[in-house]
């Protein structure tokens, strides 16, 4: 599958990080989809006439890792589990091929919009919140939660492909080879036969990508890498809201 994927990516027009900078969409509407990773070459074939692929440091597939910070009683996870529309996640997102890391506060509003604030940091993982140093005031200003109470909760890693529309202001990410590690239980797991697709737009305008996923009968669904990682690695959390999602994922990857 990877050989076919690389071959398809080479046929697509490339766009640099600098060229992508005008479509950052830090305040946006997100639409997510999940599908078997085996569909990726066919999906790229249909995307090719309508999208450019981002190239960074000569690579079209970029490795990412994330460390999530959480309260001891998992309030951020429970906001999602309990159906709160306005919620927040705090993470350190690292772009491994460019050696860049950012401390991010990601908010979801009750109107369905996602906004993100971030600052560059010199580390990809913390052992303790006390290692934040000069980044702590940013967290104290932007977090719903007491920064001093936060602790590392979950780490993930994945490979990402990023696309931008030739015409519309839309960005697409495709995440592959998801792997998770819980700091609370020490358990590790993977979702290496699944891909997570995300459409990022300024608003809910017409989308070439949505038409393409519809042609594959890939349905829009909510999917949080953080929440799914917690559910898959920690049996001690309440997760009834995610049970149907687990059933769907198991069907997709069989």
N, C-alpha and C positions, 0 to 999 in steps of 0.2 A: 504493500500500500504506500509506503514512504517513497519508493522509487517513482511510482506514478505521480504522487503528490509533487515531488521535486520537479519532475518533467513538466507538469502543468504550470507550476509557478514560474518556470523559466520562460514560458510563452506569454506571460502577462507583463504589461508595461510596469516598470518599477517606478516608485516614488520615494524620495529621500525623506529623512526625518525633518529637514528644514522645510521641505515642501508641504509636509503634513502639519506644520505648526499652526497654520491658519484654521485648521479644523480640529482644535483640541476638544471642544464640547465638554468643558468642565461642568456646565450646567445643562442638563440634557434629559431626554426621555429614552429609556433603555427598553429593548424588547429582547427576550432571551428564548433560545431554542436548544433542545438537546437531541442528539441523533447518534446512530452508530458511526464510529470513526471510519468504518469501511466505505461510507458514502462520500468521503471527502474528495477523491479524484473526480467523480461525476459532478459534484457540486461546483468544483473549481472550473470545470469545463463550461458550465453554464454562466458562471460569474465572469469569465475571461473577457467577453466583449464590453462589459459594463463597469469593471473595476480595475484599479491599479493596486499592486501589492507593495507594501512598505519594505524597503531594504535598509538595514542598519549594519554598518561594518561589513558590508558585502553579503550579509545573510538575510534570507527571506523568512526563516523560522527562528524565533528568538526565545531563549530560555529565561523564564521568570521564576522568582520565588517570593513568598509572602510570609510574614509573621504577623499574626493577629494578637492584639492586646485585648484583654477582657477583665471584667470584674470577677472576684472570687466566686460569686454566686451566679455567674453567667447571665447577667442582665441583658447584654446585647443579643445573645442567642435567644433569650426568652421573649424579648420584644418581637422577634420574628415568629417564634413558636406560638405566641399568644395573639398573633394577627394585628399587631400595632402597625398602622400605616406609616407613621412618622418614626423612623428608627435611625440608628447610627452604627457604623463599624469603624474601628481604629486599627490601622495596620502599618507595617513597614513593607513597602513594595520595592523589590530590587530587580533591576534590569541587568542580568548577569553578563551579557555580551559587551555592555558599555560601562560596567562597573559603577552604576549609579543606583542610589537608594533614596527613597522619599518616605517621610513620615506623613501619613494621610489620614484625614478625618472625612469619612464618606457618609453623607446624609441622604436619606430617602424621605421626601415630603409626603404629606397625606394627599397631595395632588398627583403623585406618581412620578415626580421629577427627581433626578439624581444630581446632587451637587457635591463637589469634592474640593477640599482645600489641602494643600501639601507644602512641605518645605524639604529641601535636600538635607540628608543626614549622612554621616560618615560610617554607618554600620548597617548591616542587613538583619541582624538578630540581636536581641537583648536577653540577658539572663535575668535581669531585674529592672523594674521601672526606674530605679535609682541611677541607671546608666544613661538615662536620657540627656543629662547635662543641660546644655544650652537650648535644646529642643523642647524642654519641659514647658516654658511659658506658652509656646504655640498650642500645646495640648490643653493647658489650663484655660486658655482663651476660647478654644473651639469645641471642646468635648462637653457632652451632657454630664459626664461622670467625673468624680474626684480622681484626678490624674495620679495621685499618690496611692490609690487603691488598685490600679490596673496591674496586670501581670501577663506574661506570655501564656497564650492559651492553645494556639494551633499554628502549625506551619504547613504550607503547601508548596509544591513546585509544579510547573507545567511548561509546555511549549506553546508559543502564541504566533499566529499569523494575523497580520493587520492589513486591512484593505480600505480604500477610499473610493467613493463613486466618481465616475468620470463626469457626471452632470450634477447630481444632487449632493447636498452637504450631509452625507451620511458616512459613518465609519462602521466597519465590520471587524470583529475579532473572532477568531476561531482558536479555542484552547484545547490542547491535546495532552495525553500522557499525564493526567492529573494524579498526584501522589500527596498523601496527607500524613502528618505526624501530630499526635496529641501530646502536649506537655503534661496534661493532667493524668493520663493513663499510660503513656509510653507506647501506645499502639500505633502501628503504621498500616496503611492500606492504599490501594491504587484504584483508579477508574480508567485504565489504559485502553479500553475498547469503546470509550465514549468520547464524543466531542461536544463542547459547549459553544454555541454560537450566540453572538450578541450584536444587535443592531443598535447603534447610537445615533440619535437624531436630535436636532434642535426642537423639533415638534413632530406631530404625527402626520407628516406630509407623505405623499406617495413615495414608495421605495422599490427600486429594482430588486433589492435583495429579498424583500418580503415576497415579491412575485415568484422569485426562484425557489425559496423554501416551500412555498405553497405548491409548486409543481412537483415537489418530492413528498408532499403530504406530511411535512414536518410541522408540527403544531407549536405555537407559541406557548411557553410555560415559564413559571418562575423557577429560578435556580440560583441559589446562593452557594458559592464554593465554600464559604466559611461554615454555614449551617450544615451543609451536606458533609463536610469534613468532620464536624463535631458529632453528628449522628452516627457516622461510620466508625468512629474511633472511641466513643464514650457511651457505654451502656447505662450510665447513671443519670443521663439527662432525659427529660420528658420530650418526646418527639412525635406525638400522635399526628401533628400537622404535616409531618414529612413522610408518613407511612405510605401514602399513595404514590408519592414521588419515588420512593425506593422500589416499589413494585414496578413502576413504569421504567425505571432505569434498568432493573434486572431483565425485563422483557426486551429492551433495546439491545442489550449486550450479549444475550444468549446466542 
